[in-house]
Amino acid sequence: MIELKNISAGYGGKTVIEQISLALQKGRLVSVVGPNGAGKSTLIKCAAGIMTPMSGEIFAEGKAAADFSRTEYARRVAYLPQGRNLPEMTVQQLVLHGRFPYLSYPRRYTAEDRKIAAEAMKRMGISELAERTLSSLSGGERQKAYIAMALAQDTDCILLDEPTTYLDIGHQLGLMNTLRAVADSGKSVVAVLHDLELAFGFSDEVAVMAGGRLLMCDTPQNICRAGILPQVFGVDMELEENGRCRYKY
């Protein structure tokens, strides 16, 4: 489990998120939602060990994150950022990068590394693209390749910043089903999402952020009942008899 306690963080001395506490438990899919500038990406970066909080503490498996080496932490937490460079390599080469935390120098992939990478590509439905270069792929295909790389890292916690970007609605649903299955397999999955229906339809919990603060983290049903969505997004969602939350028009 990854636990954030009273985290505040920002850039250039300016605070972006303040006093956030959040427990990311295994077997749970958590969606982080909020308007632009709410601090969602900053929160994810702190949990991933990419940013050091100004104050507060982060724990992994009950141990302070600061006590892990970068490699040790990367064996526990995988992070897929929103913006990425486009390296000139094949899909298979990219996905194998997810195995870096387990390799010594010089890096030589084992049969087990290649097996795990192949399984990750299969899970994302891109096995036939293994020898294609990233530059030859569509935006959606590249996104799937990067997510396969995160899966190949084989960590207990996976953090994804807007993973549905570049995907059409069919592939968005397919991705959310995959993330749901990954969580159900016992991993902690956290995704920053903009589509509230996707977030509320697939998640065990939804973390609602605004103004750099965590307003509420609870089940989709309880958040629908709480009535905080209109003040945060200017839209509302209603709880249907089947327990699903839908936009209220």
Disulfide bonds with the S-S distance in Angstrom:
Cys224-Cys245 2.50
